[in-house]
Amino acid sequence: MKRILILMAAVTTAGLALADPPVIEGNGVGLVEVTVPTTGSKILSVPFEKPLGDPGQAGVLSELIATNDLKGAATAADADQIVVLTTNELGEAIYYYYWYKLDVGWETNKTIKLGGSSPEEIIPPPANVFALERGKGFWLVRAAGASSTKLYVTGQIPESSAAVDLRGTNFTLIGFGALDNRDINDTGVTWTGRYDGGALGQDQLRIVSDAGVMSTYTYWGAPDYLWLTPAGTTNLVTIKPGEGFWYLRRDASATTFTPVVIPPQ
């Protein structure tokens, strides 16, 4: 049995206080506090699985991303939003938009998928059924007037890590799924099928700093097998729990990564 794991500075400020964390059977339940800007957007990810679900089961958006401290409103234009890059049943890349309806929770927002003879209007699946696979990322887009600097992600602490398929689109939002800081070349993350060289170039990670500056790191194969700067040097690049980044895939072959294996709590 494991106790609830809480990785945050001040739970009570978010209205999530736990006077005496209960002991539960099976996997522990975790909660991560992520620092977010009050304007613009930030790429995030969820390191957890479905709360109290079967091992390896993806949780749904409404369970994994708390609305505490975020800006809610009566209309989508005035509320904080979540944007998820995903693929539909045809393998087409699409964006799902959700917004925080005050005193209700995450609501779907109509979006437009471009392509074909005319734009197509899309209504994403409800937040209580749309699953977010561990290791995949999303954006938090702040509304005008947002003042909080915290977002909370929660769920079941995984017992193992499964490979995440990155073939859905050239650009993918991902995260390492760790509960501690990790470097982009951390050996706890397993990659397969990364592409290095040729006319298509190299696979890339694109990471946006807290100041909004994007940096690019390219994959260098033998003998390095590392993410390096465009100049071919290593940089210590820390990815914090709950944070995410872009993966740019150059080749059409299978590419996967396996998030960090979290040790027993």
Phi, psi and omega in degrees: 000151184226146177276161177298133178260125181239118181249083184199166185273314186212092184295323186297333180292339180263003182073025183242029187297141176236108185294316180216096184307127181289158173264132184234158178282152175075213183297149174284161176256131183242162177214129181241134175262123183246132177282130181231157179284163176271347176226160178076218185216168176212141177275128183230175176206164181249122180271010188244171176248184181303128180303122177059023177269188177290148178306132179086359183278128180289135176277163179267159187304317184293335178275327190272329186245109182285150177268355180306133177075353177277167181269115175260161181202177179274343180228154183298324184296338184254005187243158170297146183231154172247133178237126181241125174273120184217187177231149178269188184294343178267001181082013180274138179284129179219159177251130173259132180247135175228148180226155184271102175279121186305132178065011178239307182128201183284121179249150177285152177232134180296140180229171180241126173261118181277156180125160182076200184282336180206155178299147181244128178279135183235137170247114182298161174296152180303152183297338181273004175231345182280115185273138174250109180294137177302132183102341176274156184244178179201167173259146159256122179251119185280143176276159174300132180088001177295138184236340181285153180241020182229142169231144184243129174243143187214165178156192181276136178286123186290146176274337180210175181237132179254149180293141178254126181278128183255017186279354186297326182203158179298316175263134178222145173263124182222173174209161186281346178072017182271161175254014174214171181294139179224142174280155182297339177256023180300134182287351178284350178256128182254129179244146170225143173076016176297145187253133182227110170096188183081182183296337182278351181086203184242150171300151184224151163253135176238115190242129181259125181285171177298336179274000178087013181266128179267131176242145182249136177232127185257153180273125175248122180282219184304138002267004188276309186054049185224159166274119185235163175293165177304337178275358178085022179247159178271145173231142173281109183241110186269127173255119183275160177305133178086353180268156180224183183196173178274142167243125177254116182260126184268331188250158182275354182288167182298132176227128179224160167221150179248118181301167181303138172280120183271124182292158178305138181270000000 
